[in-house]
Amino acid sequence: MARRVLENVLRSLGAQQVPADRFLYSRRHAFRPYPRANCSVVRTETSSRTGGWKTCHVPRRTWLDSKIDVFLEELAASGMQLDRQRAGELITGQVRAVATLMRVTEATARTYLGDEIIKDMARRMLFEVAGERPGAGLMEAPRTVPLPLALVGITVAALAEAMQVRAANEPPDHLGDVITTYAQTLSGFGQITAGAAPEQAGNPAEILFPPALLRRAARYISGAADLAANGGKLPDGIPETARNQLAATLRRDADGLIAITTTV
């Protein structure tokens, strides 16, 4: 039971909180573990008020520090980097999600998140964002996947619904990141659609999109579907009776985008 809940949490919250653009593919930046102070308690001749002793305080290692090290080391093994603060936010989010879904305290939830679970988080993230060309300018990427206009509209609507689901499950201080993440993707769809009219006059019923943009949209929509299906908070105005339908609709839209990008 506990393992199944953890797997559901990993699916719903794994890479969703980090846009692919936040990653840096590079092996020039070596993995840096938690900084350790290189100091000790030493005798000084100038400090009379403290009895001649000068102390250096070594930062106390916490559970989160060690898990961030594990997480970043797993990413670095594949040449992907992420800043420590963002990695800590991801892991803390997982702890809270496990605590909520399993109805336990956060302290108890941490006992379920061993090193292998943290590594699974990193591997899932690597897999999910690999096709999204992290760091690349998607607006300049080749547009090779044709989408019917009707499907463009469905995708935009699904992204808007997914953004509301994600926002309902984020703490207030993260709402800005959520809005920015989804707004950038929606803006990409809008700009490409608006610019397609003069370029694709011969086939106005379809618009060409970069595959990476579609995969990114599918990931965002899929994560919202998992949140809705696994008991996450629903946006204001959506009744509990509509939970299953919302999750199924979002899942269908995400799977449709994935299918299109893998068959073209």
Stockholm file with secondary structure:
# STOCKHOLM 1.0

chainA/1-264         MARRVLENVLRSLGAQQVPADRFLYSRRHAFRPYPRANCSVVRTETSSRTGGWKTCHVPRRTWLDSKIDVFLEELAASGMQLDRQRAGELITGQVRAVATLMRVTEATARTYLGDEIIKDMARRMLFEVAGERPGAGLMEAPRTVPLPLALVGITVAALAEAMQVRAANEPPDHLGDVITTYAQTLSGFGQITAGAAPEQAGNPAEILFPPALLRRAARYISGAADLAANGGKLPDGIPETARNQLAATLRRDADGLIAITTTV
#=GR chainA/1-264 SS CHHHHHHHHHHHHTTTTSCGGGCEECSSSCCCCSCCCCCCCEECSSCTTTTTEECCCCCCCCHHHHHHHHHHHHHHTTTEECCHHHHHHHHHHHHHHHHHHHTCCHHHHHHHCCHHHHHHHHHHHHHHHGGGCTTSCGGGSCCCEEEEHHHHHHHHHHHHHHHHHHHHTSCGGGHHHHHHHHHHHHHHHHHHHHHHHHHTTTCTTEEEECHHHHHHHHHHHHHHHHHHHTTCCCCTTCCGGGHHHHHHHHHHHHHHHHHHHHHC
#=GC SS_cons         CHHHHHHHHHHHHTTTTSCGGGCEECSSSCCCCSCCCCCCCEECSSCTTTTTEECCCCCCCCHHHHHHHHHHHHHHTTTEECCHHHHHHHHHHHHHHHHHHHTCCHHHHHHHCCHHHHHHHHHHHHHHHGGGCTTSCGGGSCCCEEEEHHHHHHHHHHHHHHHHHHHHTSCGGGHHHHHHHHHHHHHHHHHHHHHHHHHTTTCTTEEEECHHHHHHHHHHHHHHHHHHHTTCCCCTTCCGGGHHHHHHHHHHHHHHHHHHHHHC
//
